[in-house]
Amino acid sequence: MNYNIEGLEKINAMVVDYRSYHSELVKDLGGDDMVAGDSKTIGPNSRNQEQKQQQGQPGFISLDCGGTENYTDDAGIQWMPDDPYINSGQKFNLSNAAVGGEGSRQLTSLRRFPEKRKSCYQLTPVQIGTKYLLRGTFFNGNHDNLSSPPQFDLLLDSDVWYSFSFSDPNELVVQKEIILMAKFDPTNVCLARNNLSIGSPIISSLELRPLNHNMYWPVNRDFSLLRIVYSNYGPQGSSDLRYPDDQFDRLWYPSSLDFPTITTSMEVSMGVAYDQPPSLVMQGAVTSNPNSPSVISIPLQQSARYGNLYISVYFAELKADLNATSLREFDFFLDDKKLNSDPIQPKYLQSSNVSVRVPYGITNSMAFCFQATNRSTLPPIGNALEWYRQSSQNQQGTFTKDVEAINIVQQQINYSYVGDPCLPTQHSWDWLTSSNDISPRIVILNLASRGLTGSIQAKISSLTALEIIDLSDNNLNEAIPESLASLTNLKKVDLENNDLTGTEPAALESKKNLNLSLSGNVHLCYEGHNFCRRKSTKKGLIIGLVVAGGVIALFIVCCIAVVIIRKNFRRSEDAESLVAPYSQIVIEAISREYSYEEVKEMTNDFSTEIGRGGYGPVYYGKLNIGRELAVKRSSETSTQGTHEFKTEAVLLLKAHHKNLVSLVGYCCEGAHRILIYEFMPNGNLHQLLYGNLLLCFYSYVTVII
């Protein structure tokens, strides 16, 4: 028999079928529709199959935090060190004196987290949509001899599970349990400092246990249950119960209620109790006192928080000698409100339970009452009780695509942050800022002064809600990704003081209302920088027109002078003052022929074009020793043969003069004709004086020479 009550507004309208394994149908007060959304059909065959699947601890994760080896405890639970599930923290061993000489092995070690950011256990594998019992055990033991009791937050994925505040550094063991439906694989259990944090977060053990889907009906993606107590109403002085007596490894503690008890050595079947209590728990029960034979009253402690309580009470008849005239029948009350429409009649050696979800606040003072009916000849009984507080879970978490993108970005920059990037808000990653949406978006990426190297990750453009990107004061190189311009909400990009190369993407330059900061990148071509000064204003155009006539005249004079110089140069017997004697050793030491693959490597596959002339385009390059180069690649229309090109290249390699740009090397491989000069970082004379107006003249003179 099952009772599944949504709240006090649904009492007095419950229909129960005692003759089947079906859970009850709950009827809304004042309405005619029947509601069965929270109940499941459970038969003996399906239950036996579920029990068989639980054998051998399937799905159990048992972590000895700070431990160093695998072992099996007295209960048969297989424990392992927590190292594979966590990438931070420090291990500590506690002395037997600190533990008290006895207790579980898991209390002799702990993991401590001095880090400022949250540290997360990533529990995997888990089945999304499956219900789990999650248990954490915490024993400080004054391990650091600071007599400073720790205060910290315990997080489950994107929510705060519990806020710890040990009042004594040697405080006894604290255990916290939650029943949840897994939303993520892995499921993250995190420890984090809070605003009041004293000491460092610590943990002794962490356990995950799968449950059957029909158990604990209030648990779904939106709500979890925080355990308050498991009570075993058997004889006082009985021991705690857990695995293997409870296949789900729930911890059942003896009750302190002062009531007479009845017991049996016979096995009690689960019957129709969908929360599936173990047989040993059901083999004991409390009954009413002789001075009040018709009533059992169980007070509820006051709650420290508002919310819903979930309470499940279990019943099974344990007396075998009931005759035809004997009847045990009672009603179930919360204070003065009756919670069942038909009387409860426990069946012999078969479990049943009443489960109730009721609103409860800090001012409430409640008690459950089991009261015998007028026709009952026997007092009421109760075998066990579970009591939880219902907790809301953040349904969404951070926007999924943002999580995927930011994890790729942090891998590429060798970061190892874990857990939800944005939630809970007070424990978000310290280099991100998020929106206030139900499923937050990452809007600010702040990685300034983080010592970053390499290229700017193009994956940043997958964070489509970004408004601000700050990568300033790092050692980033290579070109700025064009894809950043695709971020429609982008308002500010700060790339100052890096070593970026190439040209400012035109799409970023033309993006309206974008504050783009690029200063401090000496090899980057952008508006207003001497490395690639571009004159686009009307003032520059006017100046260019004024000097155009002078430029043309100068061009003619220079051409005539070049022709005269070349003729005199060929006739001069003192040419050796300009051209050094040929020495193969010197040429090989300073300049040489390069393969095409070497040229591609030094130019990063010809990624940065810094100029163009009659010979063809010019690219920026750099040798492994750090020497900067200007690499001139012949155009596809060139008809120069291999022999002629090599002859001319060797002659240029021998030419050395303080007023000539030195030829470092060349490449003549297949159809590739490439000259490699030393790089002039301050530009050439025509750029400094006139901008781009002398480009054609410079290219022409270069070809003639």
C-alpha positions as CSV (number, residue, x, y, z in Angstrom):
1,M,0.0,0.0,0.0
2,N,1.4,3.4,-1.0
3,Y,0.3,6.9,-0.2
4,N,1.8,9.6,-2.3
5,I,0.5,13.0,-1.3
6,E,1.6,16.2,-3.2
7,G,0.7,18.6,-0.3
8,L,-1.8,19.5,2.3
9,E,-4.1,20.8,-0.4
10,K,-4.5,17.3,-1.7
11,I,-5.4,15.5,1.5
12,N,-8.8,13.9,2.2
13,A,-9.2,12.9,-1.5
14,M,-6.8,9.9,-1.8
15,V,-7.9,6.6,-3.4
16,V,-5.9,3.5,-2.5
17,D,-6.0,0.1,-4.2
18,Y,-5.0,-2.5,-1.6
19,R,-5.4,-5.5,-3.9
20,S,-2.7,-4.7,-6.5
21,Y,0.9,-3.6,-6.8
22,H,-0.2,-0.2,-8.3
23,S,0.6,3.0,-6.5
24,E,-2.4,5.1,-5.5
25,L,-4.1,7.8,-7.6
26,V,-4.2,11.2,-6.0
27,K,-7.2,13.4,-6.6
28,D,-6.9,17.2,-6.5
29,L,-9.0,18.7,-3.8
30,G,-12.2,20.2,-5.2
31,G,-11.8,18.6,-8.7
32,D,-12.8,15.5,-10.5
33,D,-9.6,14.6,-12.4
34,M,-7.4,11.8,-11.2
35,V,-3.6,12.4,-11.1
36,A,-1.1,9.6,-11.3
37,G,2.0,11.4,-12.6
38,D,4.1,10.7,-9.5
39,S,3.4,7.0,-9.1
40,K,4.8,3.9,-10.8
41,T,3.6,0.3,-11.3
42,I,5.9,-2.1,-9.4
43,G,5.5,-5.9,-9.5
44,P,7.5,-8.7,-7.9
45,N,9.1,-9.8,-11.1
46,S,10.4,-6.3,-11.9
47,R,11.7,-5.8,-8.4
48,N,13.6,-9.1,-8.4
49,Q,15.2,-8.1,-11.6
50,E,16.2,-4.7,-10.1
51,Q,17.7,-6.5,-7.1
52,K,19.7,-8.8,-9.3
53,Q,21.2,-5.8,-11.2
54,Q,22.3,-4.2,-7.9
55,Q,24.5,-7.2,-6.9
56,G,28.2,-6.6,-7.1
57,Q,28.0,-2.8,-6.5
58,P,27.1,-1.8,-10.0
59,G,27.5,2.0,-10.5
60,F,29.0,2.5,-7.0
61,I,31.7,5.2,-6.8
62,S,33.5,5.1,-3.4
63,L,36.4,7.6,-3.0
64,D,38.7,7.7,-0.1
65,C,39.7,11.3,-0.3
66,G,43.5,11.7,0.3
67,G,43.9,7.9,0.4
68,T,46.7,6.1,-1.4
69,E,45.5,2.6,-2.2
70,N,42.5,0.4,-3.1
71,Y,40.9,-1.7,-0.4
72,T,37.6,-3.4,0.7
73,D,36.1,-2.4,4.0
74,D,34.2,-4.7,6.5
75,A,30.9,-4.0,4.7
76,G,32.3,-5.3,1.5
77,I,32.5,-1.8,-0.2
78,Q,35.4,-1.4,-2.6
79,W,37.2,1.9,-2.0
80,M,39.8,3.7,-4.2
81,P,41.9,6.9,-3.9
82,D,40.3,10.0,-5.3
83,D,43.2,11.1,-7.6
84,P,41.5,10.0,-10.9
85,Y,38.5,12.3,-10.2
86,I,40.2,15.6,-9.0
87,N,43.1,17.7,-10.3
88,S,43.7,19.9,-7.3
89,G,44.1,19.9,-3.6
90,Q,46.6,18.4,-1.1
91,K,46.6,15.1,0.7
92,F,46.8,14.8,4.5
93,N,47.0,11.8,6.8
94,L,45.5,12.1,10.3
95,S,46.9,10.3,13.4
96,N,44.9,7.6,15.2
97,A,44.7,10.1,18.1
98,A,42.9,12.6,15.9
99,V,40.4,10.0,14.7
100,G,39.9,8.7,18.2
101,G,41.5,5.4,17.7
102,E,38.5,3.8,16.0
103,G,36.3,4.6,13.1
104,S,36.3,4.0,9.4
105,R,39.5,4.0,7.4
106,Q,38.2,6.9,5.3
107,L,38.6,9.2,8.4
108,T,42.4,8.6,8.6
109,S,43.0,10.8,5.5
110,L,41.6,13.9,3.8
111,R,42.1,16.2,0.9
112,R,42.5,19.9,1.6
113,F,41.9,22.7,-1.0
114,P,43.9,25.9,-0.4
115,E,43.2,27.2,-3.9
116,K,41.1,30.3,-4.2
117,R,39.0,28.9,-7.1
118,K,36.5,26.1,-6.6
119,S,37.9,22.6,-6.8
120,C,35.6,19.9,-8.3
121,Y,35.3,16.1,-8.3
122,Q,34.1,15.0,-11.7
123,L,32.1,11.8,-11.0
124,T,31.8,9.6,-14.1
125,P,30.3,7.5,-15.5
126,V,26.8,8.5,-14.6
127,Q,23.6,7.9,-16.5
128,I,21.8,11.1,-17.2
129,G,18.2,10.9,-16.0
130,T,19.1,8.3,-13.3
131,K,18.5,8.9,-9.6
132,Y,21.5,8.7,-7.3
133,L,22.3,9.0,-3.6
134,L,25.4,11.2,-3.1
135,R,27.1,11.2,0.3
136,G,30.0,13.3,1.5
137,T,31.9,12.8,4.7
138,F,33.9,15.6,6.4
139,F,36.3,15.3,9.3
140,N,38.7,18.2,9.9
141,G,40.6,16.7,12.8
142,N,42.6,19.9,13.2
143,H,44.9,18.5,10.6
144,D,46.8,21.8,10.1
145,N,47.3,22.5,13.8
146,L,45.9,25.9,13.3
147,S,42.8,25.4,15.5
148,S,40.9,27.2,12.8
149,P,37.6,25.4,11.9
150,P,37.0,25.5,8.2
151,Q,34.0,27.3,6.6
152,F,33.2,26.7,2.9
153,D,30.5,25.9,0.4
154,L,29.7,22.4,-1.0
155,L,28.4,22.6,-4.6
156,L,26.6,20.2,-6.8
157,D,26.9,21.2,-10.5
158,S,25.5,24.7,-10.6
159,D,23.9,24.9,-7.1
160,V,25.1,25.3,-3.5
161,W,24.4,22.0,-1.8
162,Y,25.5,23.0,1.7
163,S,27.4,25.8,3.5
164,F,29.8,24.4,6.1
165,S,30.6,26.2,9.3
166,F,32.5,24.0,11.7
167,S,32.3,25.5,15.2
168,D,35.2,23.4,16.5
169,P,38.4,22.4,14.7
170,N,38.0,18.9,16.3
171,E,34.3,18.7,15.6
172,L,32.9,15.2,15.1
173,V,32.3,13.7,11.7
174,V,29.8,15.5,9.5
175,Q,27.9,13.7,6.7
176,K,25.8,15.2,4.1
177,E,23.5,13.3,1.7
178,I,21.5,14.3,-1.3
179,I,19.2,12.3,-3.7
180,L,19.4,13.8,-7.2
181,M,18.6,13.1,-10.8
182,A,21.8,13.3,-12.8
183,K,21.7,16.1,-15.4
184,F,25.3,15.9,-16.5
185,D,28.0,13.3,-17.1
186,P,30.3,14.0,-15.4
187,T,28.5,15.2,-12.3
188,N,30.5,17.9,-10.5
189,V,30.9,18.0,-6.8
190,C,32.8,21.1,-5.8
191,L,34.3,22.7,-2.7
192,A,34.8,26.4,-2.7
193,R,35.7,29.2,-0.3
194,N,32.9,31.6,0.5
195,N,33.0,35.2,1.7
196,L,33.2,34.0,5.3
197,S,35.8,31.3,4.6
198,I,38.2,30.5,7.4
199,G,40.7,27.7,6.9
200,S,40.6,25.6,3.8
201,P,37.8,23.3,2.5
202,I,38.3,19.6,3.3
203,I,36.7,16.3,2.5
204,S,37.3,12.8,3.8
205,S,35.2,10.6,1.5
206,L,32.7,10.8,-1.4
207,E,30.2,8.1,-2.4
208,L,27.8,7.8,-5.3
209,R,25.0,5.1,-5.3
210,P,22.5,4.5,-8.1
211,L,18.8,4.2,-7.2
212,N,15.9,2.7,-9.0
213,H,13.8,5.1,-11.0
214,N,10.6,4.5,-9.1
215,M,12.1,5.5,-5.8
216,Y,11.7,9.0,-4.2
217,W,9.1,10.4,-6.6
218,P,9.7,14.1,-5.8
219,V,13.2,13.9,-7.3
220,N,13.5,15.1,-10.9
221,R,15.7,17.5,-12.9
222,D,14.3,20.5,-11.0
223,F,14.3,19.1,-7.4
224,S,16.5,17.1,-5.2
225,L,16.1,15.8,-1.6
226,L,18.5,16.7,1.2
227,R,18.6,14.0,3.9
228,I,17.7,15.0,7.4
229,V,17.4,11.6,9.0
230,Y,17.0,7.8,8.4
231,S,15.4,6.2,11.5
232,N,15.1,2.5,12.2
233,Y,12.3,2.0,14.7
234,G,13.6,-1.4,15.8
235,P,14.8,-2.1,19.4
236,Q,16.9,0.6,21.0
237,G,20.6,-0.3,21.0
238,S,20.5,-2.0,17.6
239,S,23.4,-1.2,15.3
240,D,23.5,1.0,12.3
241,L,22.5,-0.6,9.0
242,R,23.9,0.0,5.5
243,Y,25.2,-2.1,2.6
244,P,24.9,-5.0,2.0
245,D,21.8,-5.1,4.2
246,D,20.6,-2.1,2.2
247,Q,21.4,-2.7,-1.5
248,F,21.4,1.1,-2.1
249,D,23.8,1.7,0.8
250,R,21.5,4.1,2.8
251,L,22.5,4.6,6.4
252,W,19.8,3.6,8.9
253,Y,20.3,4.7,12.5
254,P,18.5,3.4,15.6
255,S,15.7,5.7,16.7
256,S,15.7,7.3,20.1
257,L,11.9,7.2,20.4
258,D,10.7,5.9,23.8
259,F,8.1,3.4,22.6
260,P,7.5,-0.3,23.1
261,T,9.0,-2.4,20.2
262,I,8.0,-5.6,18.5
263,T,10.4,-7.6,16.3
264,T,10.5,-10.7,14.1
265,S,13.3,-12.8,12.7
266,M,11.3,-13.5,9.6
267,E,12.3,-11.7,6.3
268,V,10.0,-8.9,5.4
269,S,9.4,-8.4,1.7
270,M,9.4,-5.0,0.0
271,G,5.7,-5.5,-0.9
272,V,4.5,-2.3,-2.4
273,A,6.9,0.1,-0.7
274,Y,8.3,1.9,-3.7
275,D,11.1,3.5,-1.7
276,Q,12.3,-0.1,-1.0
277,P,13.4,-0.4,2.6
278,P,15.7,-3.2,3.6
279,S,14.2,-6.3,5.3
280,L,16.4,-5.9,8.5
281,V,15.0,-2.4,9.0
282,M,11.4,-3.6,8.6
283,Q,11.9,-6.5,11.1
284,G,11.5,-4.1,14.0
285,A,8.7,-1.6,14.8
286,V,7.5,0.7,17.6
287,T,4.0,0.7,19.0
288,S,2.0,2.9,21.3
289,N,2.6,3.2,25.1
290,P,0.2,1.4,27.4
291,N,-0.9,4.7,28.9
292,S,-2.0,5.9,25.5
293,P,-2.6,2.7,23.5
294,S,-4.3,4.2,20.5
295,V,-1.7,6.9,19.5
296,I,1.9,7.1,18.3
297,S,3.1,10.8,18.1
298,I,6.4,11.6,16.3
299,P,7.5,15.2,16.6
300,L,9.3,17.0,13.8
301,Q,12.2,19.2,14.5
302,Q,11.9,22.8,13.4
303,S,13.4,23.5,10.0
304,A,16.2,26.0,9.6
305,R,14.8,26.9,6.1
306,Y,11.6,27.3,4.3
307,G,10.6,24.8,1.7
308,N,9.0,21.4,1.3
309,L,9.6,18.4,3.4
310,Y,9.4,14.8,2.0
311,I,8.6,12.3,4.7
312,S,8.3,8.5,4.1
313,V,7.0,6.3,6.9
314,Y,7.1,2.5,6.6
315,F,4.7,-0.2,7.9
316,A,4.7,-4.0,8.1
317,E,2.7,-6.3,10.3
318,L,5.1,-8.4,12.4
319,K,2.7,-10.4,14.6
320,A,1.9,-13.8,13.2
321,D,-0.7,-14.9,15.7
322,L,-3.5,-12.5,14.8
323,N,-6.9,-14.2,14.8
324,A,-10.0,-13.4,12.9
325,T,-11.2,-11.0,15.4
326,S,-7.8,-9.1,15.6
327,L,-7.5,-5.9,13.6
328,R,-4.7,-3.4,13.4
329,E,-6.1,-0.3,11.7
330,F,-5.1,3.4,12.0
331,D,-5.1,6.7,10.4
332,F,-2.2,9.1,9.6
333,F,-2.3,12.7,10.7
334,L,0.0,15.7,10.3
335,D,-1.0,17.8,13.3
336,D,-4.8,17.7,13.1
337,K,-5.0,17.0,9.4
338,K,-5.8,13.5,8.3
339,L,-3.7,12.4,5.3
340,N,-5.5,9.2,4.3
341,S,-9.0,8.6,3.1
342,D,-9.1,4.9,3.8
343,P,-7.6,3.4,7.0
344,I,-4.1,1.9,7.0
345,Q,-4.0,-1.9,7.5
346,P,-0.4,-3.2,7.5
347,K,0.0,-6.6,5.9
348,Y,1.9,-9.4,7.5
349,L,5.7,-9.4,6.5
350,Q,5.0,-7.0,3.6
351,S,6.3,-3.5,3.5
352,S,4.2,-0.5,2.6
353,N,4.8,3.2,3.1
354,V,3.1,6.5,3.3
355,S,5.1,9.3,1.5
356,V,4.2,12.9,2.0
357,R,5.5,16.2,0.6
358,V,4.3,19.1,2.7
359,P,5.2,22.8,2.9
360,Y,7.2,23.7,5.9
361,G,8.7,26.9,7.3
362,I,10.9,28.2,10.1
363,T,7.9,29.0,12.3
364,N,6.2,25.6,12.0
365,S,6.1,23.1,14.7
366,M,4.6,19.8,13.5
367,A,4.1,16.2,14.6
368,F,3.0,13.0,12.9
369,C,0.4,11.0,14.6
370,F,-0.8,7.4,14.0
371,Q,-4.1,7.0,15.7
372,A,-6.1,3.7,15.9
373,T,-9.6,3.7,14.4
374,N,-12.6,3.0,16.6
375,R,-12.9,-0.6,15.4
376,S,-9.2,-1.4,15.7
377,T,-8.4,-4.0,18.4
378,L,-4.6,-3.4,18.2
379,P,-2.5,-0.3,18.6
380,P,-0.8,1.4,15.6
381,I,2.8,0.6,14.6
382,G,5.6,2.2,12.7
383,N,8.7,0.4,11.4
384,A,11.0,3.2,9.9
385,L,11.0,6.8,8.7
386,E,12.9,8.8,6.2
387,W,12.9,12.6,6.3
388,Y,14.2,15.0,3.7
389,R,14.1,18.7,2.7
390,Q,13.3,19.3,-0.9
391,S,15.8,21.6,-2.7
392,S,15.4,23.4,-6.0
393,Q,18.1,22.7,-8.6
394,N,19.2,25.1,-11.3
395,Q,17.6,23.5,-14.4
396,Q,19.8,24.8,-17.1
397,G,23.3,25.5,-16.0
398,T,25.5,27.7,-18.2
399,F,24.6,27.8,-21.9
400,T,25.8,24.4,-23.3
401,K,27.6,25.7,-26.3
402,D,29.4,28.4,-24.2
403,V,30.6,25.6,-21.8
404,E,31.9,23.5,-24.8
405,A,33.7,26.5,-26.3
406,I,35.2,27.8,-23.1
407,N,36.5,24.4,-22.2
408,I,38.3,24.1,-25.6
409,V,39.7,27.6,-25.1
410,Q,41.1,26.8,-21.6
411,Q,42.7,23.6,-22.8
412,Q,44.5,25.5,-25.5
413,I,45.9,28.0,-23.0
414,N,46.7,25.2,-20.5
415,Y,44.1,26.1,-17.9
416,S,42.4,23.4,-15.8
417,Y,39.3,25.1,-14.3
418,V,36.4,22.6,-13.7
419,G,32.7,22.8,-12.8
420,D,30.1,25.2,-14.2
421,P,31.9,28.3,-15.5
422,C,29.2,30.7,-14.4
423,L,27.2,29.1,-11.6
424,P,26.7,29.5,-8.8
425,T,27.4,33.1,-9.4
426,Q,29.6,33.6,-6.3
427,H,31.8,30.8,-7.5
428,S,32.1,31.5,-11.2
429,W,35.5,31.2,-12.9
430,D,37.5,34.3,-12.0
431,W,38.4,35.3,-15.6
432,L,34.8,35.3,-16.8
433,T,31.7,37.4,-16.4
434,S,28.3,36.1,-17.3
435,S,24.8,37.4,-18.0
436,N,21.8,37.0,-15.5
437,D,19.9,34.7,-17.8
438,I,18.3,31.4,-16.6
439,S,20.9,29.7,-18.7
440,P,23.8,32.3,-18.3
441,R,25.9,33.4,-21.3
442,I,29.6,34.4,-21.1
443,V,29.8,38.1,-21.9
444,I,33.3,39.1,-20.7
445,L,36.5,37.2,-21.3
446,N,39.3,38.8,-19.2
447,L,42.7,37.1,-19.6
448,A,44.9,40.2,-19.3
449,S,48.4,39.7,-17.8
450,R,48.0,35.9,-17.7
451,G,51.3,35.1,-19.4
452,L,49.5,33.7,-22.5
453,T,51.6,32.6,-25.5
454,G,50.9,31.4,-29.0
455,S,48.1,32.6,-31.2
456,I,44.7,34.0,-30.3
457,Q,42.3,31.1,-30.3
458,A,39.7,31.3,-33.1
459,K,37.3,29.2,-30.9
460,I,36.7,32.4,-28.9
461,S,34.3,33.4,-31.7
462,S,32.1,30.5,-30.6
463,L,31.2,32.5,-27.5
464,T,28.6,34.3,-29.4
465,A,27.3,36.5,-26.5
466,L,30.7,38.1,-25.8
467,E,30.8,41.9,-25.4
468,I,34.3,42.4,-24.1
469,I,37.6,40.6,-24.8
470,D,40.7,41.6,-22.9
471,L,43.9,39.8,-23.9
472,S,46.3,42.7,-23.2
473,D,49.8,42.4,-21.7
474,N,50.5,38.9,-22.8
475,N,52.9,37.3,-25.3
476,L,50.4,36.4,-28.0
477,N,51.8,36.3,-31.5
478,E,50.6,35.5,-35.1
479,A,47.6,37.2,-36.8
480,I,44.3,38.4,-35.3
481,P,41.6,35.9,-36.2
482,E,39.1,37.3,-38.8
483,S,36.4,35.3,-37.0
484,L,36.3,37.8,-34.0
485,A,34.4,40.2,-36.3
486,S,31.5,37.7,-36.4
487,L,30.6,38.5,-32.7
488,T,27.6,40.7,-33.1
489,N,27.5,42.0,-29.5
490,L,31.2,42.8,-29.3
491,K,31.9,46.3,-27.9
492,K,35.5,46.2,-26.8
493,V,38.6,44.3,-27.8
494,D,41.9,45.0,-26.0
495,L,45.0,43.3,-27.5
496,E,47.6,45.9,-26.4
497,N,51.2,45.0,-25.5
498,N,51.5,41.6,-27.3
499,D,53.6,40.5,-30.2
500,L,50.9,40.2,-32.8
501,T,51.8,40.2,-36.5
502,G,50.0,40.5,-39.9
503,T,47.4,43.1,-40.6
504,E,44.4,44.3,-38.6
505,P,41.4,42.5,-40.1
506,A,39.4,44.8,-42.2
507,A,36.2,43.4,-40.8
508,L,37.2,44.4,-37.3
509,E,38.5,47.8,-38.4
510,S,35.2,48.6,-40.0
511,K,33.0,47.2,-37.2
512,K,30.8,50.0,-35.9
513,N,30.9,51.0,-32.2
514,L,33.8,48.7,-31.5
515,N,36.6,50.0,-29.2
516,L,39.7,48.2,-30.6
517,S,43.0,48.7,-28.8
518,L,46.2,47.4,-30.6
519,S,49.1,49.6,-29.4
520,G,52.2,47.9,-28.2
521,N,52.3,45.3,-31.1
522,V,55.4,46.4,-33.0
523,H,55.0,44.0,-35.8
524,L,51.3,44.5,-36.4
525,C,50.0,46.5,-39.3
526,Y,47.2,48.7,-38.2
527,E,45.9,52.3,-38.6
528,G,48.2,54.9,-37.3
529,H,51.2,52.6,-36.8
530,N,54.6,53.4,-38.4
531,F,55.1,49.7,-39.3
532,C,52.3,50.0,-41.8
533,R,51.3,53.6,-42.0
534,R,48.3,54.2,-44.2
535,K,47.3,57.6,-45.4
536,S,43.6,57.7,-45.9
537,T,42.6,61.2,-44.9
538,K,41.9,64.1,-47.3
539,K,45.0,65.9,-45.9
540,G,47.2,63.1,-47.0
541,L,45.7,63.1,-50.5
542,I,46.3,66.9,-50.9
543,I,49.9,66.5,-49.8
544,G,50.4,63.7,-52.2
545,L,49.0,65.7,-55.1
546,V,51.2,68.7,-54.3
547,V,54.4,66.6,-54.4
548,A,53.3,64.5,-57.4
549,G,55.1,66.8,-59.8
550,G,58.3,66.7,-57.9
551,V,58.1,63.0,-57.6
552,I,57.8,62.5,-61.3
553,A,60.8,64.8,-62.0
554,L,62.8,63.0,-59.3
555,F,61.9,59.7,-60.9
556,I,63.3,60.7,-64.3
557,V,66.5,62.0,-62.8
558,C,67.0,58.9,-60.8
559,C,66.4,56.6,-63.8
560,I,69.1,58.5,-65.8
561,A,71.5,58.4,-62.8
562,V,70.9,54.6,-62.4
563,V,71.7,54.0,-66.1
564,I,74.9,56.0,-65.9
565,I,76.0,54.3,-62.7
566,R,75.4,50.8,-64.1
567,K,77.5,51.6,-67.2
568,N,80.4,53.1,-65.1
569,F,80.1,50.2,-62.6
570,R,80.7,47.6,-65.3
571,R,83.8,49.4,-66.6
572,S,85.3,50.1,-63.3
573,E,88.4,48.1,-62.3
574,D,87.7,49.1,-58.7
575,A,84.4,47.2,-58.5
576,E,85.9,44.8,-56.1
577,S,85.5,47.6,-53.4
578,L,81.7,46.9,-53.8
579,V,81.7,43.2,-54.5
580,A,83.7,41.1,-52.1
581,P,85.9,38.3,-53.5
582,Y,83.9,35.1,-53.8
583,S,84.4,32.8,-50.8
584,Q,82.2,29.7,-50.6
585,I,82.9,29.3,-46.9
586,V,81.7,32.9,-46.1
587,I,78.6,32.5,-48.2
588,E,77.7,29.3,-46.5
589,A,78.3,30.8,-43.1
590,I,76.2,33.9,-43.6
591,S,73.9,33.2,-46.6
592,R,72.7,30.1,-48.4
593,E,70.1,28.5,-50.6
594,Y,67.0,27.4,-48.7
595,S,64.4,24.7,-49.5
596,Y,60.9,25.7,-50.2
597,E,59.7,23.9,-47.0
598,E,62.2,26.0,-45.0
599,V,60.9,29.2,-46.6
600,K,57.3,28.2,-45.7
601,E,58.3,27.6,-42.1
602,M,60.1,30.9,-41.7
603,T,57.1,32.8,-43.2
604,N,54.4,30.7,-41.4
605,D,53.2,29.6,-44.8
606,F,53.3,33.1,-46.3
607,S,50.7,34.4,-43.8
608,T,51.9,38.0,-43.4
609,E,52.3,40.1,-46.6
610,I,54.2,43.4,-45.9
611,G,54.5,44.8,-49.4
612,R,54.4,44.2,-53.1
613,G,56.5,45.3,-56.0
614,G,57.3,44.5,-59.7
615,Y,59.1,41.3,-58.7
616,G,56.1,40.1,-56.7
617,P,54.7,40.1,-53.1
618,V,57.0,40.5,-50.0
619,Y,56.3,38.5,-46.8
620,Y,57.5,38.8,-43.3
621,G,59.7,35.9,-42.0
622,K,61.8,34.9,-39.1
623,L,64.6,32.4,-38.6
624,N,64.7,30.1,-35.6
625,I,67.6,32.2,-34.2
626,G,65.3,35.2,-34.1
627,R,66.6,37.1,-37.2
628,E,63.8,38.9,-39.0
629,L,63.5,38.6,-42.8
630,A,61.7,40.2,-45.8
631,V,60.9,37.3,-48.3
632,K,60.3,38.4,-51.9
633,R,58.4,35.8,-54.0
634,S,58.4,36.0,-57.8
635,S,55.1,36.5,-59.5
636,E,53.6,33.6,-61.5
637,T,54.2,35.5,-64.8
638,S,58.0,35.5,-64.3
639,T,59.9,33.7,-67.2
640,Q,63.4,33.7,-65.6
641,G,65.1,30.4,-65.9
642,T,66.8,28.4,-63.2
643,H,70.4,29.0,-64.3
644,E,69.8,32.7,-64.8
645,F,68.1,33.1,-61.4
646,K,70.9,31.2,-59.5
647,T,73.6,33.2,-61.2
648,E,72.0,36.5,-60.3
649,A,71.3,35.3,-56.7
650,V,75.0,34.3,-56.2
651,L,76.1,37.7,-57.4
652,L,73.7,39.4,-55.0
653,L,75.0,37.3,-52.1
654,K,78.5,38.6,-52.7
655,A,77.4,42.2,-52.7
656,H,78.0,44.0,-49.4
657,H,77.7,47.7,-48.7
658,K,76.5,49.8,-45.8
659,N,73.8,51.4,-48.0
660,L,72.5,48.1,-49.6
661,V,70.0,45.8,-48.0
662,S,71.8,42.4,-47.5
663,L,70.6,39.3,-49.3
664,V,70.4,36.6,-46.7
665,G,69.6,33.7,-49.1
666,Y,67.4,32.4,-51.9
667,C,65.2,29.5,-52.9
668,C,65.1,28.0,-56.4
669,E,63.0,24.8,-56.2
670,G,60.7,23.8,-59.0
671,A,58.7,26.8,-60.1
672,H,59.6,28.8,-57.0
673,R,61.9,31.8,-57.3
674,I,62.4,33.5,-53.9
675,L,64.9,36.2,-52.6
676,I,65.4,36.5,-48.8
677,Y,66.5,39.9,-47.6
678,E,67.2,41.2,-44.1
679,F,64.1,42.9,-42.6
680,M,64.0,46.7,-42.2
681,P,61.5,47.2,-39.3
682,N,61.1,51.0,-39.7
683,G,60.0,50.8,-43.3
684,N,61.7,52.3,-46.3
685,L,62.3,55.9,-47.2
686,H,59.3,56.4,-49.4
687,Q,57.0,55.2,-46.7
688,L,58.4,57.5,-44.1
689,L,58.3,60.6,-46.5
690,Y,55.2,60.1,-48.7
691,G,53.3,57.0,-47.8
692,N,52.2,54.9,-50.7
693,L,52.7,57.4,-53.5
694,L,56.3,56.3,-54.2
695,L,55.5,52.6,-54.2
696,C,55.6,52.3,-58.0
697,F,58.9,54.2,-58.2
698,Y,60.5,52.2,-55.5
699,S,59.5,48.9,-57.1
700,Y,60.8,50.1,-60.5
701,V,64.2,51.2,-59.2
702,T,64.5,47.9,-57.2
703,V,63.9,45.9,-60.4
704,I,66.5,47.9,-62.4
705,I,69.1,47.6,-59.7
